[in-house]
Amino acid sequence: MRRLRILFLALLVLSTAAAWAEQAKSMSVNVKEAQVRATPSYLGKVLGTLVYGDQVQVLETQKDWMRVNAPAKGLSGWLNQSALTAKKVVLSSGSETAGQNASSGEVALAGKGFNSQIEAENRQDNTFDYVTVDRMEKIVVAPESVSAFLQQGELAAAKGGAK
Amino acid sequence: MNSLKRTALALLVGAMPFAAAAFDFGKALQSATGVSDENAQAIGQAAQAVSKSSEDITPEQEYYIGRAVAAKLLSTRKSYENQAATDYVNLLGRSLSIYSDKPETFGGYHFLILDADEINAFAAPGGLILITRGLLRCAISEETVASILAHEIGHVAKQHGLKAIKKDRLNKALIGVGSAAAQVLGPQELKEQTATFKDSVGDITGTLVNSGYSRDLELEADKTALDNLRAVGYDPRSLEDMLKVMEKKLKAGGLDFAKTHPDPKVRIAAIEKALTGKKPPAVSPEAAAARQARYKAALGNI
């Protein structure tokens, strides 16, 4: 009887641990800005934006898309999995986004190498044209334009559902 | 207390240390050995970080490398100022990238036309893609322009640029010296890291401009392009059409695309093999005409 009870106890502890792991499926935003959408598609309505390092809870997965909840931002909706990582994002010391959730113990490797502090230094070298790069990065294509473009050309959108 | 309650209590009490051990194992180890947080981290790193590869580059680091690569290329090349043409390649590029292997990069995909007659294109890591007017003049349709962009998106999605960085630079940049947890680099460290950064950027621009990627990476970018074109609904054979035009226009021993890319014949053969037995997607005459009209309007006089 006692053995049975120990076995029962061990099983329960294990299943509790499993349930905890299941519940804690959290991921981090792995890009500068990630648009949360109403549907699992790049053509879906944008509900809001998350930034690099923001943590989300994954509620559901559909192909390449994940329905997530970001309680800190009061946002819930779909993100493409390429915008997410299972690793905890460690914000680099030189990063514009640094400071929000980086403790000194976590900064680690990110303080090294290729970051905005290095870029600031590099900008003083006039063999780099960062002005045109900044201009290039400002080019943003609206989802409605993509939808209309695909529809008119009888491309993906017209054939039902974007990736 | 009945037996059920006792079991529940035993369960709770019994589960607690398990949970605690699971959560705080690292901390417990630290306090038991007297190793500080930072030192534990540093020890962990030293043990792991014997040698770094391009896989260890984070998306954010890739972004800063890509910006520098594009900035370097743009310092000696002029951009082509034509809003309609720029908008069109960005709209087409965006339509392709959202159906690619890697729809999101840290800073996203952006496309720029270079005001140059040479036949060339460059994909900087992270998605900054430069295409010359000369290359766009080889195109004959929206589909053929799409095939160029899809090939370049393939280089970005497969992170080919990062693979060009020499290993010792990655070791220097990603392992580094001194205190790993330093919040801001000191003057000496900053100087060294900036030098390593420039050298890494030079490895990539050197590959893009002079030596080119290996034949395997080029064929991989072609294969990715075929999948991407098909996913959007374009006929993947447009890449073959594009290469056939280029084959005629490129001069052997030329200084541009011919120098950094495998012979179009080799690429065409691989594409034909990959597409054997595959039917082109159907398109109505109206949609085909609409595609051709918008291509002409944007790039007809490029």
Interface residues (C-beta under 8 A of the other chain):
Chain A: R5 F8 L9 L12 V13 T16 A17 N30 V31 K32 A34 Y42 Y52 D64 N80 S82 A83 S92 S93 G94 S95 S104 G105 V107 A108 L109 A110 G111 K112 G113 F114 N115 S116 Q117 I118 E119 E121 N122 D125 N126 T127 F128 D129 Y130 T132 V133 M136 E137 I139 V141 S145 V146 F149 L150 Q152 G153 E154 L155 A156 A158 K159 A162 K163
Chain B: T7 A10 L11 G14 A15 F18 A19 A22 D37 E38 Q41 Q45 A49 I57 T58 P59 E60 Q61 E62 Y63 Y64 I65 R67 A68 A70 A71 K72 L74 S75 S79 T86 N90 L91 L92 R94 S95 I98 Y99 K102 P103 E104 T105 F106 G107 G108 H110 F111 L112 L128 E142 A173 L174 I175 G176 A180 A181 A182 Q183 V184 L185 L190 Q193 T194 T196 F197 K198 S200 A231 V232 G233 Y234 V283 S284 A287 A290 R291 R294
